[in-house]
């Protein structure tokens, strides 16, 4: 039979795994944005053309979206404050009963 400590450990490990996945996803998105931006800047420099406002708007929009993704991760990803308010809400066993 599993004790409440084992269940809590499994739940924490599962939460950690999802946080690692989200962090890796954010890093990959930032790397992709950096690659696209660098490619666009190199192409405009290679062609010796000034960057038009449409291309600049798209690049800034992509970076703004990435910043929004990071901000949403910070806001929605932290449940530390909620866990301190009501600890019984997060300590439930497999039957759904609160563990005191």
N, C-alpha and C positions, 0 to 999 in steps of 0.2 A: 504494500500500500504506500502511496506517495504521501509524504508529509507536506505541510504548507510551505516549508522552506524550499523543497525541491520544485514545487510548482512556481513559486516566486522566481527562482533561479532560471527556470525554463522561460518564463514570461519575459524576464529581463534580457536573456540571450536573444530571444526572438525580436524584441524591441531594438536591441543593439544591431542586429543583422539588418533590419529595415533602415536604421539610421545610416549605416555604412553604405547601403545601396543608394540612398538618396544623396549622400555626399559624393559618391563616385559619379552619379548621374550629373550632379551640378558641375563637377570638375570636367567631365566630358563635354558638357554643353559650353562651358567657358572656353575650353580648348578649341572647339569647333568654331565658336564666334571669333576667337583670335585668329584662327587659320583663314577664315573667310575675309576678315578685315585686312589681314596682311596681304592676301591674294589680291584683293581689290586695289589696295594702295600700290602694290607693285605693278599691277597692270596699268593703272593710270600714269604711274611714273615712267613705265617702259614706253607707253604710247605718247608721252610728253603732252598730256592733255590735262587741263584743270578738271577737278572733280565737280560734276554737276550737283545741283541741290537734291535731285532725286536719289542718287547713289548715296550721298551723305545722309539723307533722311532715313534710308533703309538701314545703313550701318548703325546709326544712332538708335533707331528703333529696335534693332536686334539686341544691342547692348542694354537698352532700357528694359527689354523683356527679360533679359538675364538677371538684371538687378531686381526686378520684380519677383522673379523666381527665388532668388536668395532671400529677399525680404519675407516672402510668404513662408519659406522654410523656417526662418527665425521665429515668425509669429505663430505658425501652426505647429511647429515641431517641438515646442517646449511645453510640457505639461507639468513642470515642476511646481509652479504656483498652484495649480489645481489639485495636485496630489497632497500638498501641505494643508489645503483647506479642508478636505474630506478624505482622510486616509482609508476609511472603510469602503469608499467607492471603488478603489483600485485593488483592494485585497479581497478578491472573491475566489472561492475554490471552484472546482469543476462543476459542482451542482448548482452554482449560482448563489450560494449562501455567503453572506459577508463573514469574513474571518476577523475576529476582534483582536 
